[in-house]
Amino acid sequence: MGKSSLKDRVALVTGAVGGIGQTISLLLAGEGATVGLNYLVEPDEVAEAFLKDFTGKGYRGKLYKADVSKYEDTTQLVEKVSKDFGRIDILVNNAGITIDRTLKNMTPDQWEKVLSVDLSSVFNCSKAVITQMLERGYGRIISISSVVGEKGNFGQTNYAAAKAGIIGFTKALALETAKKGIAVNVVAPGFVRTAMTDQMPKEVLGKIVETIPVGRMAEPAEVARAVLFLAEEGSSYITGQVLSVNGGLYM
């Protein structure tokens, strides 16, 4: 794996300005990819600061503010990135949110919101890039699911359903595209150390870590490395798979 395993490749990363999204974007760019950096919820100045850091490292990329839970917005996003950089070879579906409640206390709106951002976005983005990938006979689609989509979690019926849905979607799309040079896979992280988890009370974090066989949370870079592995040309024989990065939390 040299510093150019993705040379001349163009990637689109959704949720690229969040914790894990930034790390994925930087790692792909470090291997030579040009990256379309999609964001929505972060303030524009935060996104601009990330782009400055990104291009300051000599990486090629551009910011794209778009709501990937909306189909029209997503098709426009993909058109813009494709126009700016010629095409999209690698799609990383990383955008996601949580709104945690037990089912008893969950509103239909809280259900719909998580399903649309976490699952419908995967349909929207994949649908928007699939035709050009099929025409070129090359593509990598990598979606970020979660250990919660594999084993469930208290207070997260909406999130678990969305993340499990990503796995089913991926397996079906992998079958549809396997003969066409497109590999479609999932990375399912466990608990990852981000700015968000750093704000959690120490005793809550301690209890979580106690359940993880490896005895710690993942670093964002460990999730990003799994994405990079699946994004590379040499991973064409891996499709329809779930690569779990969870420290043994679920096997």
N, C-alpha and C positions, 0 to 999 in steps of 0.2 A: 504493500500500500504506500505509494509514493505521494508526493505533494500534488499530484496531478491525476489521481484516479478518476476525477470527474471533469477533467479538462474539456472545454467546449460544450459542457452540458449546461442546460438551463433548468433551474429548480424554482418551484413556487412553494413557499412555506406559509401556511395560514397560522394566525396567532403568533407571528414571528417576533413580536416585540415583548411577549410574556417571558417568564423565566426559562422554561425549557425551549421555547421557540427561538430565543436569541442564541442559545447554545447550539441548537441544531443548525441554524442559519450560518453561524460562524464556522462550524466544522465542515459543512458542505462547501462553503466558499474557500476554506483553507485547502481543500482538495481540488480547487480549480473551478468549481461551479459558479455561474452567475446566478444570483438569487433575487427573485421577486419577493419582497418582504411585505406580507399582508398584515394589517392590524385594524382594530376597530375601537376597542374600549380604552386603550391607553391615551393619555393626553398627547396632542401633536408634538409638543416640545420634547416629550420623553422618546417618541418615535424618531424625531429628528436627531436627538442626541445619540441614539443607537446607530442611526445611519452614518453619522459623522465618525463614530468609533469604527464602524464596519468598513467604510471606504478609506479611513485613515490607515487601516491595515493593508491597503492595496487591493481590497476585494471589490468585485463588480456587483452592483445591486441597486435596487430602487425601492422606495416605499410606495405601497398601494393601500389606501384606506378603503375598505369595502366590507359590507356585512354578508359573510358567506352563508348565513342562514336564509338569505333571500336569493331565489334563483336568478332573477334578472341582474342583480348586483354582481353575482358570481360570474355569469357569462360575460359581462362587461369587463370584470377584473381579468379574466383569462384572455379576452381579446386584447386588452391593453398590454399585458405582459408579453403575449405572443408577438404583438406588433413591435414592442420595444426591443425584444431580444431574439426574435425570429421564430421561436417555438417554445414549448415546455416539454422537457424530457422526464422530469422528476416532479411528482406532486407529493407534498407532505401535508396530510390533513391533521393539523395539530390544534386548531381552534377548539376551545371547550370552556364550559362553565359548570359550576355546581350550585344548586339551590337545595340544601339539605333539609328535609322534614320527614317524619314518619308518614306513611301513606294516609293514616287517619287525619293528619293535619295538613296534607299537601293539597294545594288548590289546582284546579285544571290548568290555570295559567302557568304555575310553577312546573307542572309536567310538560306542557307544550313548549315552554321556553327552553328547557334543557334538551328536549328531544330535537328541537329545531336547530339549536346552536351546535350540539354535539353529534347528532346523527344526520339530519337533513343536509348539513353543510358538506358531509362526506359524499352524499349523492350529488349535490349541486356541483361541487368541484370536480368530481370524477367524471360526471356527465359532460361538463364543459371542456375537459381535456381529451376525452376518450377518442373522439373522431380523428384528431390530428395524430395521436399516438398510433392508432390503427393504420392510418394512411402511411406513416413512416415505418411501421413495423418495429417500433421500439418505445418502451416506456417503463417507468417505475412509479407505482402508487403505493405509498406507505401511510397508513393511518394510525394515529395514536389512540389506542383503547386504554384499558386499565385493568389491573388485577380485580377491581370491583366488577367488571364485566364478566370475569371468569368465575368468581366465587360469591358475588353479592356483598352487600354491606348494609348494616343497620342505618336507617334514615336516608337511604339513597336509591329508592326504587326507580326514580326517574333517570338518574345517572347510570345505574347498573343496566337498565333497559337499553339506554342509548349506547353504552360501551359494548354490551353484548351484541347489539344490533350491528355495530361496526364489524364485528367478527363474522357474522352471517353474511353481510353484504360483501365482505372481502372474499370469502370462499366462493360465492356465486360469481363475482366478477372475475376472479382468477380463472375459473373454468371457461368463461366466455372469451377470455383473451390469451389463454396459454399458448395457443398455436401462432399468435401474432407478435411474439417478441415482447410481450408486456408482462411484468411480474407484479402481482398485487399482494401485499402482505400487511401484517399488523405488528406493531410494537406495543406490548402491554406492560407499562411500568407499575411497580408497587408504589410505596411512599417515597417521594422525591424531596430532597432538601431544596426549598426555594425561599424567596423573600416571604412568601405567604406562610409557609410552615415555620419559618424562623420567628414569626410573631406569636406562635401558639404557646400556651403556658408550658413551662418545663415539665410539669408532672404529667400532662396529657401526652407530650412528645415521648416522655420516658415510657409510658404504658404502651404506646404504639411500637416503639423500638424493641420492647420486651417480646413482642409477638413475631419479630423478624429473625429467622434463624441466623442470618449473617451478622445480626447485632447492631445494625445501623441503617439509616435511610440511604437511598441512592443519591449520587451526585447527578446533576443535570447532564454532565458530560458522559455518564455511563449509559443514559438513555439515548443521547445523540449518537454515540458510537454504534449502537444497534441500528439506528436509522441509516447511518452512513454505510454500514455493511450491506444492508438490503438495497441501498441506492446504487451500489457499484455495478459495473458491467458484469463482473465475474459472478454475480449472484442470480444469474438468469434462470438457474435450475431450481430456485427456491420460489414457490408461489403458493398462495392460499394458506400461508402459515402464520402462526402467532408466536412471536419471539417475546417471551416473558422475561422482563428485567425486574425481578421482585425480591431478590435476596433470599429465595427459598420460601417466601411467605405462602405461596400456593404452587403446588406441583402437580 
